[in-house]
Amino acid sequence: MRQSRLPERQTEDALPSDSEQSVQGKSNKKWLKGLITLLVFLGIGALVISHFYDHQVNFLVMGIEGTRTDTLIFVSVDTKDNTVKALSIPRDTYYPTEGKNGAGQKKINAVYGFKEIGGPEGVVNTVENLLGVSIDHYVAVDYDAVAAIVDLVGGVEVDVPYRMKYDDPYATPPLHIDFEPGVQVITGEHAIEYLRFRKSNDGTIREGDVQRIGRQQAFILSASKSLVTPKLPYIVYRALSYVDTDVSASEAVLIGLGMLNFDQENMVMTTLPMDSIGTGSDGLSYFFYDEAGTEALMSEWFK
C-alpha cells in the first residue's frame, strides 16, 4: 500500500504547552540579546583599536616574475595619524652586489634570484641598505595573487590614457592586452594586463620603467578607495592567503582595524630620486639613483 507523503498530524498532546512556548520564547530572546551584545562589543572593540592602536610599520612589497622582482615598493603605514607613505623603486636601479658581475646582475631586481643571499630576505636587506631605514615585514606577490586581491576588493577603476594593444605569446604568462581608452573598472585578470603593458604592437607607444611606475601608482591610489571600508580588516586577512609574507594574521587584522579612519589624502606616493638613466658596463640600461636625494627624503619621512 502506498504511503502518504504528507506529515503525520500532530495530536494535541504532541503540541508544545503554553509554558513550553514561553520558555522557548525567552530562550530565543536571550540568544538574540547575546548576539546583539557580541556585535556591539566587536564594533566597540574595532572602534577602540582604530583610534588607539598607534603603530608604525614598514613593509617591502615585491612583485615576483620568475627569479626577479618586477616591482618593488617600500610602504610605511602609521596607524597613529592614519598615513601611508609609498616609495617605488625602479627594477633597473643600479645596485651592485659583491661577486655578481653577470649581465643584468647589477640591477636591484636581480637580487631575489641570487642563491644564499637572495630571496625575500635578501631583497629586504638590499633595500634597507639602499634607503637607510629598517623594514619590519615583506609581502611578495605574483601575478595570480594580484589578480585574486583585485577581485577581492571588487575591481579597480582606471582611466586608460590611450589604446593599449599588445600581444606577446612567448611571455610568461603570455600577454594579450587590449584596452580602449577611457574610465573603466577592471577585474583581476585584466588588471595584470593593464599593469604589465609597456609598448604597443605598432611601436607607437613605448614606456620605460619610470612611466610604468606612474601607472602602477595611479592604480594603487584608485584601489585604496575600494579598500577603505569597514571590510578592510577582512580584506587584509583574506589577502594573506594569496601572498608570501612574514606578517602574522593577527597583526594584519590589527593594522587593518587601525587604518579604518584612513583618508586617501593622507597617502603619499613617490619614486626613488633619480640622478640619471644610462648604460652600465654590461651594455644594459640602468636607473642611477640620487643618494643624497634619497637620504633627504627618508630624513623628511622619518624625522
N, C-alpha and C positions, 0 to 999 in steps of 0.2 A: 504494500500500500504506500502511495506517495506521501512523503512527509510535507507538512506545511512549512513554507519559508518565513511565515510571519512569526514574530517573537511571541512567546507564551504570555498570556495575560496575567498580570500580577494580581495576586489576591490582596485583600485588604490588610492581611497580616504581614505581607511582604513589603508594603509601603512604609517609608520611614515615619515615625511618630512625630508629633509637633515638637517634642522635646529634643529628639534627634536632629530635626531640621534646624532647631535653634542652635544646638551645639555646633553643627556643621557650618552654619552661617557665621558664628563667632570665630570659628577656625579660619574660614576664608578671609574674614576681615582682619584677623591677626596676621595672616600671611601677607595680605596686601599692605598692611601697615608696615610690616617688617621690610618688604621690598621697597616701599617709598622711603623709609628711613635709610636703607642701604644706598639708594640712588642719591639721596640728599647728602649723605656722608661722603660718597665718592665725588660728588660735584663740589662740595666744600673743600675736600682734600685737593682736588685738581686746582681750584682757585688759590688755595693757600700755597701749593707748590709753585704755581705760575708766578705768584707775587714774591715769594720768599726764597725760592731756590736760586741763590746767587752763585753762579758758577761760570768760569770762562774755560773753554776747552778748544784746543787747536786740532784740526783734522787735516789729513792729506788725502784728497780724493784722487784716485788714479784710474783712468780708463785703460784697460789692458787690450792690446791687439797682438796676439801671438806672444813673442818673447820681449816685446817692448811696451812702453807706456805711450799710448796715443794721446792721452790728455792728462795733465797734472794741474790740480787746483788746490792751493792752500786755503783753508777756511777756518776762520776764528769766530766762534759763537760765544756771545756773552749774554747769559740769561738775566743778569742784573739790570742792564739797560736795554735788553732785547735788541741787540745789534748783531749784524753779521758782516764780516769783512772777508772778501774773497780775492785771491790773487792767482791769476792764471800764469802758468809757467810754460812758455812755448816748448814744444817737444824737441826742437832743433837747438835748444840752448847749449852753448859751448860750456862744458864742464868736464874736463879730462879726469880720468881715473887712472891712477898709477898702474902701470903694467898692461893697460888696454890701449893698443895703438892701431887696431884694425880699422878698416873703412867704416865710418859712422859710429865708432865706439867712443868718440869724444862728445857725442851728443848725450844729453841727460836722459833721453828716452831709452838709451841702451842699457842703463844700469840694472833695470829689472831682470834682464836675461843673463847677467853675469853669475857664474857659478860661485857658490860660497858667500860672496859679498853682495849678491843681488836680492831678488825677491822684494816683497813689500817692505821688509825691514831695511834692506839696502837702499831703497829709494827714499825712505823716511830719513835715514842718516844723511844722505846726499842733500836733500832739501833743507834739513836743519843746518848743515854747513853753509849752504848757499844763502839762506836768509838770515842766519844768526839767531834763530828762535827755536824753542823746543816744540815738538809735535807730540800730542798725547795719544792720538789714535790714527789709524789709517782705514780707509774704505776703498777696496778695489772692486771695480765693476767691469763686466764685459758687455758686449752688445746685447745679449739676451737679458741681462739684469736691467740695463737702461730701459729696454722695451717694456719689461714687466712693471717697473716702477712708474713709467709714464702711464701705462694702463691703470695702475693702482690709483693714481690721482685723477683719473678720468680724462686724460688727454691734455695737451698744452696748446694754447693759442699762439700762432706765429704769424708774422707778416712777411710773406715771401717777397723779396725785393724784385726778383726778375725770374724769367722762366728757367727752371732748373731741370735740365735734361742731360742725363749721363748714364752710360752703360759700361760696365766692366765685368764680364762673365768670369774673368780669371782672378778677381779679388776674393779675399776670404773674410766674410762670406761674399758671394757675388753681389755686385751693385747694379741696381736698375732703378734709377732715380728719375722721377717725372712729376714736377710740381708746376702748376700755373701760378703766376704772381697774384698777390692779394692776401688778405687776412683769412685765416682758416685754422680749424682745430685739428691737430694731427695726433694720432694714437701711436702706440709703441713701435710697431714695425716701421711706420713711415717716419717716426721721429729719428730713428737710426739713419735712415737715408738722408734726411734733412741735415743732420749733424755731420755726416761724412762727406757731403758734397764739397768739391774743391774746384772742379772745372766742368765745362760743358762739352758735349760731343763735337760741336763745330769749332771749338777752340776760342770762341769769342770771350769766354769768361774763364779766367784762371785766378784762383785765390791762393795766397800764401798762408802760412800758418797763422800769422797775426790776424788776417782778415777772418779766417775761420773761427778764431778765438772770440772775435767780436760777436759772431753769430751765436756761438755757444753761450756767451754771457747773456745775450738778449733772451735766449731760450730759457736759461735758468731763472732770470728775473720774471719771466712770464709764468714759469712753473710754480714759483713761490706764491703767486696769487691763489693757486688751487690748493697749495699746501696749508696755508694758514687758516685752518678751520678747527672746530672742536675735535675733528677726526685726526688731527696732526699726530698725537701720540700713537694712535692705532696704525696710521700710515708708516710712521717711523719703525714701529715694532714689526710690521709685516715686511717692510723693505729689507730688514736684516736677513731674511731667508733667501734673498736674491744676491747678496753680496758676500765678499770675503772681507772680514773685518775683525779687529780685536776689541770692538765696543760690545759690552755686555748688554743684554736685553733690558735689564733694569735701568742702567744708566741712559740708554737710548730713550726709554719712555720718560725718565725724569727730565732729560733735555727737551723732549717734545712738549711736555707739560710746562716747562719753564719758559718756552717760547710761544705760548698761546697768545700773548699780547704783542707779538711781533708785528711791526708795521714795515711795509716794503720800503718806505722812505729811509728806514734805518739800515738799509743794505747797501754796502759799498763794494763795487766790483772794479778791479783794475788789472793791468797786465804788468809783469815784471819789467822794470825800467830798461829801456834799450840803449845801448851805446851805438851799435851798428849791426848791419847784416852783411856778411862777407863769406869768402870761401876759405875752408880750412886746408891743412896740408894734404888731406886725402882727396881734395878736389870737390868736396860736397859743401852745400850751403849751410851756414851756421848763423844762429842768433847770438850775438855777443851782448851780454847784459851789462848794465851800468852798475858797478859795485858800489860806488858812493851813493848813487840814487837809490839803490836797494836798501842800503843801511839807513839812509834818511827816512825812507818810507816806513821801515819796520820800527824805527825810533818814534815816528809820529803815531803809529798804530798802538805801540806798547810802551807808552811813556812810563 
